[in-house]
Amino acid sequence: MPLSAVIEVALGLSFLFASLSLIASGAHEMIAAVLALRAKTLQKGVANLVADPEKAEAIYAHPLILSLYRGKRPPSYIPREKFALAFVDKYVKPAVGSAADQAAAVDKAIAGLPEGRIRESLDVLWRDARGDAARFRAGVETWFDDAMERVAGWYRRLTQAILFGLGIVLAVGMNVNAVTVTQQLWSDAPLRAAVAATATKVEPPADAGAESVKEQLDEVEAGIKTVGGIGLPIGWTDSARPSTWYGALAGWLFTAVAISMGAPFWFDLLGRVARVRTGGVRTQTALPASADTEPAK
């Protein structure tokens, strides 16, 4: 089997998984919007930062944070500057006046806080700032940013778990068996060429981060139409129906894992493979023998 066939199979699979990932991503965005997953994960991160859910609620009640609410829905993102201002105002309230007055006020406020993570963290940040209120606030911003990096990691893992669950639903519901699809692409040259030609024309969607429910539904509908129209052996037809349960289970599981990797991954891979196919496979020519090289005897 020539290398070009391997590239076309990779193109076809990348195209299929990218389309399925778009469906899963649209469904995930709807789930996240309905359940306010981003906002809840952020609240969990702030509560972990201050080591107390009640103290986190008190910070959320600050006017600067309340201004980020959409109706009664808490924010899914808090700018570092606003958090630092709200946090310092809540627990320190530096005095207005000379630098010496501000430093004295901060020292007194931190000393008056109850024992716990907030007092310990503020004490470290204040000593690191060496009595400079501006550096102190910048330290609080960095402290918050570090915590939000962990929150982003939590949300990525949650997203991947949801995408895997949606991948199972799509793989079984639409009978998308990665093993069967790979075998069909490998053995059917006309189908392989047709799918590869379609895949090379695909561009990543510009509205991958769409927020409205209508855009998400359109994304899901477009993905379903794409998957259903490329002629691959998917669906619960007699020709695509799995012959063995273990073969079906393995193929569905592989499909679900592929979907959990996300649409950006597959569109990036699709573009890379398409460029390899367009550029062709370069053959390495033999280098002339060096003058210092003795001929084989």
C-alpha positions, 0 to 999 in steps of 0.5 A: 500500500503506497504512502499516499494511501496512508495519508488519505486514511489519516485525512479521512479519520481526522476529518471524521473526528473533527466533525464529531468533535464539533458536534460534541463541542456544541453540545458541551457549550450548551451543557456548560451554559445551562449548568453555569459550569464555568462560573461554578468552577471559578467559585470553587477556585476562589473558595479554594484560594481563601480556604473557606466557601463563606469567605468566598461568598463575602468576596463575591458580595463586594460591589466590584465583583457584583458588577460582573454579574449577569442578572443573578448569574455569577461571573465566569471570569473575574479580572485580576485587577478587580479581584485584587482591589476587592480583596484588599478592600475587604480585608486590608482597607489601606488608609488614604494618605502618606505611604507611612500611613498606608503601611501602618494601616496594612500592618494593623489590618493583617495583624487583626485578621483571624488565624487562617490562610488569608492572614498567612497569605496576606502577611507573606505578600505584604512582607514581600512587597516591603511596605509598598501598597502598589507592589502588595496589590500586584502580589495579590493579582499574581496570587490570584492568577496562579490560583486561576491557572489551577482552576483552568486545569480543573475546567479542562479536565471537566471538559474532557470528561464531558466530551468523552461522555458525549463521545460515547453517546455519539459513537454508540448512537450514530454507530461510529466505529473507528475500526470499521471506518479505518478498514473501509477507508483502507480497502476502498480507494475511491471512497478514500480519495473522495473523503480526502478531497473533501477533507482538504477543503475544510476550514476550522469554524470561525465561531468555535467559541460561539456563546448563543444557544442558536449558534451552538445548535447550528454547530451541532446540526452542521456537524451531523450533516457533515458526518452523514454526508461523507459516505463512510460506513456509519449509522445503524444500517445493515452494511455498517452494523457491527458484526461482533460486540467486542469489535463494536466496543473497541471501535466505539471506545476509540471514537469516544477517546478521539472526540474527547481530544477536542475539535482544535486538536483534530483541525490542527492535525487535519491541516498538517496532514493536508499540507503533507498530501499537497506537498507530496512525499520527498524522496531522499537521494543518495549522496555521492561517495566522499573522496575519503570513503573507500569503496567496498571491497 
